[in-house]
Amino acid sequence: EIQNGVPITQSSDAGYFDSQVASLSFSSNGRWLVSSNYSGIVYLNDLAKSDVTTATQEIKLGTFAVSPKGEWLVGQRKDGGIISFGFGSNNPKDLSPVMDLDDQRIETFRFSDDGQWLAGATQDGSIHVWNVDETGVVTQSSRTLIEGDIARYQLEFSPDNKWLAADDFSGNIRIWNISPAADAWQQYELEH
């Protein structure tokens, strides 16, 4: 599933759509460039190496998010399994049993800026939030904020990690107060 030395560019015989870049992200420490294509291949390029044009690792994932400190990523494989993967490691951790999504497809993953929370929006419109430790291990089962409702487009945590926002295809925005001082995660709905 993970291979070393894979070129950062696709070969010329790859399909046009499959070779297009779907996502591009730097780790916050600037060491890693993480990119993916529409066929679900995620490339990790270690910019500290002398040859930055060759991907250090290739992982087959559908959706992923890079941790705030740029040390690991969480992603969903094509078979529905969810993994945590430390950069520079060849040993992904299977998070599927803890995350317990019953084979739901994750459309969007987002980390809080402090790395304590991981939010995921599923294809059916549900939003789940998990607590994550500093090594990329999910330490508790999810809180489900919304059950299959309407498809979600984006998730975003506030920089102070007190709020989570989600939008949907109908143009509504929902926000939750997730600060430790909040007894329950209060939901608010905004219309645009």
C-alpha positions, 0 to 999 in steps of 0.5 A: 500500500505504501511505496518509496521513490514514486515520482511526483509527476504522473506518467504520460499514459495516466488518464487525464482526470487521474493525473490532475492534482486534487489537493495540495498542502504543506505541513505547518513546519514546511518539511512536507508537501502533501498532494493527491490526485483524483484517483486517490493517490496521496504523495508525500514529498520530504523537502528536507531531502536533496531530491525534492522532485521524487515522492518519499511515499505514496499512499492510496487514500480518498480524503485526508488531513494533515495534522497541525504540527505537520507530523502525520496525516489521517485519511480514509482508504478506498476500502473505507478504512481510516488510517493515521500515518506518521511522515517518514514511517511505513507503518500506518495505524488503523483507526477504523475500529475506534472511529466506527463509521459503519463504512460511511465515506468521509468527504472532508476531514479537518483538524483543530489548530491545537490538533486535539480534535478531528472533524469529519463530514460523511457523504450522507451529511453527518458530522463527527468529531473525535479526540486525538492524541499527539501521536495521531491516535483517536482516543475516544469514539466520536461525538455525532453533531448531525445525523445524515442531514444534507451534504456538507461542503466544508468544516472549519475550526476557529483559531482559538479552537472554541468553535466548529463551523460547517456549511451545506449545499443549501447555503446554511452555516451551522456553528458549535461552541466546543470550548471546554467551558461549554457543558454541551456543544451548543449549535447555532444556525446561520442563513446566507 
